[in-house]
Amino acid sequence: MAQLEVDSGKHVYYEHYSGSGRAVVLVHGWAVTGHCWDSTVSELLTAGHEVVVLDLRACGRSDKDFADVSIEALAGDVVALVRELELRSPVLSGWSLGGAVVVAAAAELGAEVAGLVLTAGATPRYTASDDWPHGSTVDDVEGVLAGLLADRAGAFRAVAEAVCAAPQSEPTLAWLWGQFLESGPRVSDTMRALADVDQRGLLPGITCPVLLLAGADDGFMSYSGVAASADLFPDARLVRFDGVGHAPFLEDQEAYLTNLLSFLNGVDT
């Protein structure tokens, strides 16, 4: 089992699949694991790409007892992994909270990154503010976290059921719910950190091509927020998925993969 050592003895779990094509680093959303990308990984490998998947701090097979679970710390792990594996011009791809993580990582890596893919990416803000009328409120976030304290299993089941716009099969819900249940208690602090993040100052400095993939019926990351974020990047393209919620890679896999693979093929070396 591959582990990246960070923070003086703590470990972040990752998988590194070889390939002759573009290196792609996949970063999952809040409280789930790299398993959420299983189908995407298979398709990327079939297309010949090198793929790296990790479990963020306090999630899945990574250590749970990190002192720092901020977005910046998570991004630092992605940067460290890119350099540890000596990935050449990778594309960073993040889902939901993972979107904020890869944006912060791309800002640090600069020209080392060839492209960015944000799937319902929680950037530049996850919560609304006086000058950003998109997203939920800090009180909404605290309400979810209070629900976790009261009934962790039940609250995570409710979150899993809300991910997709259309009803999913019981095996799919159980698979997603199981990933949530692998998380540790510090994921609540990661969510609180996300609620305070404002990356509007970072986006104009990310000059690599950016692909934004978003569901029009997303109940977590508003489509209007994703659309507004597209104007803040120098080079971004937005793909809208009608009738789709927070997980286009699960809800409209064929269209999602078509757009992802086309983007990877078009990224300059």
N, C-alpha and C positions, 0 to 999 in steps of 0.2 A: 504494500500500500504506500503510494507516494505521498510524502508530507513535506511541506515547505516550513522550515523553522523560522519563526518571527517572534519578536517581543521576548527575547531571552528565554527560549525554551518552549514556547507555545507553538502549536502546529496547525497548519491549514492543509486540508486534504485536497489533492488534485489528481486528475488523470490526464495523461499526455499521449495522444494518438498520433502516430507518424503519418506523413503524407507528402506528396511532392508539390501540392498546390499551396495556395495562400494559407498562412497560419491564422486560425480564428480562435479567439478566447471568449468563452461563453460564461456569462455571470448571471446567476439566477436572481429571482425576486426575493422579497422579504420572507424570511423564516422557512423557505423551502430548501431544496438541495439541487445539486447539479443534475439529479435524475430528471428534473422537469424538461431537460433538453434531450432526453434519450432518443426520441425520434429524429430530432434535428441533427444530432451527432451522426446517426446512421446515414442520413442523406448527405451530409458534408463529407463523410469518409468515402461514400460511394462516388462522390464527385472528385475525390483525390486530394481533399484538403487536409492539412495538419490541424488537429483540434485539441484544445486544452479546455478542460472543464474543472471548476473548483467548487468546493463548499465554503461559503463565507464564514467568517468567525461566528461562533455560537450556533452554527447550523450543521445538520447532517453529521458527517464523519470528522469534521474539524473539532478542535477543542472548544469547550463551552465557556470556560472560566477566564476569558480575556477581560482585562481591566478597561481596555479601550475598544469600543465597538462602534465608533463614529464612522460616518461615510468616508472621512479622510483616511482613517485607519484601514478600512476595507479596500480603498483605492490603493493605498500603499502596498497592500498584499498583492494586488494585481500587477502593480509596477515591478515589485520584487520578483514575481513569478515570470513575467516577460523577460526580465534580465537573467534570472537563474537558468531558464531554458534556452536563452540566447535566440529568442524568436526574431526572425527577420521581417520587418515591416508588417506586423500583424494587424488584423482587423479586430477591434474590441466590440463585443456584442453584449448588451445588457437588457434584461427584462425588468420593468417596473423599478423597484429600488436599485436593481443592478444597473439601470440606466444612469442614475446619479453617480454610481460607483465608477462606471467606465468613463463618464465625462470627466470626473476628477482625475482619473488615471491618465486619460488622454492629455489633459492639460499639463500633467507632469512629464509625460513621455514626449510630448511635442512631435517633432519630425520623425520619431521612431515609429509612430503609428500611421498606417496607410489608410485607415478608414474606421468609421464608427457606425454601428447599427443599434438603434434604440427602439425596442419593442415595448410600446406603452411606457416609455421611459419617464421616470419621475424626475424630470428636469425641465426647466431650471428650478421650479418649485413644486412640491407635492401639495402644499397647502396654499390657500388663498391669502392675499394680503391687501392692503389699501390700494396698491397700484398693480396688483396681479389678481384679477377676478376669476381665476380658474382653480378648481380643485376643492378639496374638503377643508375643514377647519381643524385647528389644533384640538378643539373640544371633541370633534369627531374621533380623532386619533386617540385621545385619552379615553373615550367611551369604549373603543375596541379593546384597549389595553386593560380597562377595568373589567371587561367581560372575560378576558383571559384569566384574570386573578380569581374571578368567581367560578368559572367553569372552563378550564383550559381546553379540554377535549371538545366540549360543545361549541365554544367560540371558534376554535379552529375549523370545526366541521362547517359552521356557518360561513366562514371566510372562503373555504374551499368551494362551497356551493354557489358563492357569489362571483367567482372568478370569470366564469363564462356566461355569455348572454343567454344562450339556449341551454335547456336541461342536458346534462351529460349522463352517461351510463354510470351505474353504481361502481363497476370496476375502476372507471376513470376517477370518480370522486374519492374512492377509497385510496387509490394510488396517490392522489394529490394530498389528501388529508393525512396520510401516513408520513409524507414528507414534512408537513407542518409539525407533526407530533415528535419528530426527531430533533426539533430545535430546543435550545436551552433557554433559561429565563432571561438571559441578557438580550435576546432579540427585541424585548420591549424597549430597551434603551436605544437599540439601533433605530427602531421606528420613531422614537422621540427625537433622535438626532435628525432623521430625514424630515420631520415636520418643521424643523428650523432651518433647513438648508435653502440657500438662495444662490444659484449658480449663474445668474444673469451676467455676472462679470466675467465668467469663464467662457461662455459660448462663442462670443465674437473672436476669441483667440484660437479657436479650434479650426484650423484651416483645411484639414483633410475632408474628403467627401463624407457626408453623413446621410444615412438612410433611416427615415422615421416610419415605423409601421404601427398603425394604431387602429383600434376598433371604434366605430362610431357610437357603440352602445356600452362603452367601458364604464363600469360603476366605481372604479377606483381612481383611475387617472383620466381626467376629462379630456375628450377629444379636442375641445376648444383650446385647452392648455398645450397639447401636443402641437396643434396647428400654429398657435402663437409662437411656440419655441422655434419652429422652422425658420421664422424670420430673423432669429437672433444668430443663427449659424451663417458663415459666409457661403457655404456650399452644401445645402441640404435639399433632399427630396422627400416629400411626404406621400405615403401610400395609405389610403383610407380603406378600411374593411367594413362595409355596411353589414348590419345584423350581427356584428361580432363584438364581444366584450373585451376583457382584459388580457386574453391569451390568444392572439391570432394564430400562433404556431400550433395550438391545439384545435381551434375552432374552424380554421380554414387553412389546413396544413398545405394543400397543394398550391394555393395562391401565395401563401407565405414563403414557401421554399422557392417558388419561381422567382419572386422578387429578391430574396436573399442571394440565391446563386447568381442571378444576373448582376447584382451589385458587386459580388466578389469577383466575378469575371471582368468587370469593368474598371476595377480599382487599379491604378497605375502601380508598377513595381517601385 
